């Protein structure tokens, strides 16, 4: 049997998320899920899109009845619009302990959130805590081997587990 050497090249493409909206929107189709408006007050948060970057400035306040030793989890899911229906993709994100992820310099939570929070405000979420942000720009882009063309949305729900 003869083997023919060959080279396989796999190429990725760079995709950039360009938002339609500059705010958090509650899920109207699933009222039983916790929504961001019930979790935090973001009325002092400014989010703008320009020059292919998101500009974020301001502050948010936790309004959920959280105590410092409660566990806060997040479940996030990327959905794709196909034939006027938002369908799940293979890209769920689960953060089992948000406080721990906030303090881990290697986590995505730290990269996209904590590093932009003023140092004196870096603490675990609890009712009344205000997170003031240093103004920052970010590009929401990633390399993917999967075709990511089309319209997407991120659905993210906080899950609060009281520890008594």
C-alpha positions in Angstrom: 0.0 0.0 0.0 1.3 3.4 -1.0 0.8 6.4 1.2 0.8 9.9 -0.3 2.0 12.6 2.0 -0.4 15.6 2.2 -0.8 18.7 4.2 -4.0 19.9 5.7 -4.4 23.6 6.4 -7.2 24.8 8.6 -7.9 28.5 8.5 -10.0 30.5 10.9 -11.8 33.7 10.3 -11.9 36.8 12.4 -15.4 37.8 13.4 -16.5 41.0 15.1 -19.7 41.4 17.1 -21.4 44.7 16.1 -24.3 45.5 18.4 -27.8 46.6 17.3 -28.5 47.9 20.7 -26.3 49.7 23.3 -28.2 48.4 26.3 -29.2 45.3 28.1 -32.6 44.0 27.2 -34.8 41.8 29.3 -36.0 38.5 27.9 -39.7 39.0 27.3 -40.2 35.5 26.1 -39.1 33.9 29.4 -40.4 36.0 32.3 -39.5 33.3 34.8 -35.8 33.9 34.3 -34.0 36.6 36.2 -33.2 39.6 34.1 -30.5 42.2 34.4 -33.0 44.9 35.3 -34.0 43.0 38.4 -30.3 42.3 39.2 -28.6 45.6 38.6 -29.4 49.2 38.0 -27.5 50.3 34.9 -29.1 53.7 34.4 -25.7 55.4 35.0 -23.9 53.1 32.5 -23.1 54.5 29.0 -22.4 52.1 26.1 -21.6 53.5 22.6 -20.5 51.8 19.5 -18.1 53.6 17.1 -14.9 53.1 15.1 -15.6 49.3 15.4 -15.3 49.4 19.2 -17.6 49.5 22.2 -17.0 52.5 24.5 -18.2 51.8 28.1 -18.2 54.3 30.9 -20.2 54.9 34.1 -21.3 52.6 36.9 -23.8 49.9 37.9 -25.4 49.1 41.3 -26.5 45.7 42.4 -30.2 45.7 43.3 -30.7 42.0 43.8 -31.0 40.8 47.4 -27.5 39.4 47.4 -25.3 38.9 50.5 -21.5 38.8 50.3 -21.4 35.1 51.0 -24.1 34.1 48.5 -23.1 32.4 45.3 -23.8 34.2 42.0 -23.7 32.1 38.9 -24.3 33.2 35.3 -25.6 31.1 32.4 -25.0 32.6 29.0 -25.9 31.4 25.6 -25.2 32.6 22.1 -28.2 32.4 19.8 -28.4 32.8 16.1 -31.3 34.2 14.1 -32.5 31.7 11.5 -35.7 32.2 9.6 -37.0 34.8 12.2 -36.3 32.4 15.1 -33.5 32.7 17.7 -32.0 29.2 17.9 -29.4 28.0 20.4 -25.8 27.5 19.2 -23.1 25.3 20.5 -21.6 28.1 22.5 -23.0 28.2 26.1 -21.0 29.9 28.9 -21.5 28.9 32.5 -19.8 30.8 35.3 -20.3 28.8 38.5 -18.9 31.4 40.9 -18.9 35.0 39.6 -17.0 36.4 42.7 -14.2 33.9 42.2 -14.1 34.6 38.5 -14.0 38.4 39.2 -10.7 38.0 41.1 -9.1 35.5 38.7 -6.8 37.5 36.4 -7.0 34.6 33.8 -10.8 34.6 33.6 -12.9 36.2 30.9 -14.9 38.0 33.7 -11.7 39.7 34.8 -10.6 40.5 31.2 -13.9 42.1 30.2 -15.2 43.3 33.6 -13.1 43.4 36.7 -9.9 45.0 35.2 -12.1 48.0 34.2 -13.7 48.4 37.7 -12.0 50.9 39.9 -9.7 49.0 42.3 -11.5 50.3 45.4 -14.8 48.9 44.1 -13.5 45.4 43.3 -15.5 43.2 45.7 -18.0 40.4 45.5 -21.5 41.4 44.4 -24.0 42.2 47.1 -27.0 44.4 47.4 -26.1 48.1 47.2 -22.6 47.6 45.8 -21.6 50.1 43.2 -19.1 49.2 40.5 -17.6 52.4 39.0 -15.8 51.7 35.7 -12.7 53.4 34.2 -13.8 54.5 30.8 -12.6 51.9 28.3 -12.9 50.7 24.7 -13.2 47.1 23.6 -13.6 45.1 20.4 -15.8 42.1 20.6 -14.0 39.9 18.2 -12.7 36.4 18.0 -11.2 33.8 15.6 -13.5 30.9 14.7 -13.1 27.8 12.6 -16.9 27.7 12.4 -18.8 30.0 10.0 -20.2 32.8 12.3 -21.8 35.0 9.7 -25.3 36.2 10.5 -27.2 37.8 13.3 -26.5 36.7 16.9 -27.6 37.7 20.4 -26.2 36.8 23.8 -28.7 35.7 26.4 -27.3 35.8 29.9 -29.1 35.1 33.1 -27.8 35.6 36.7 -28.6 32.8 39.1 -28.5 33.7 42.8 -28.0 30.9 45.3 -28.3 32.0 48.9 -25.9 30.3 51.4 -27.3 30.1 54.8 
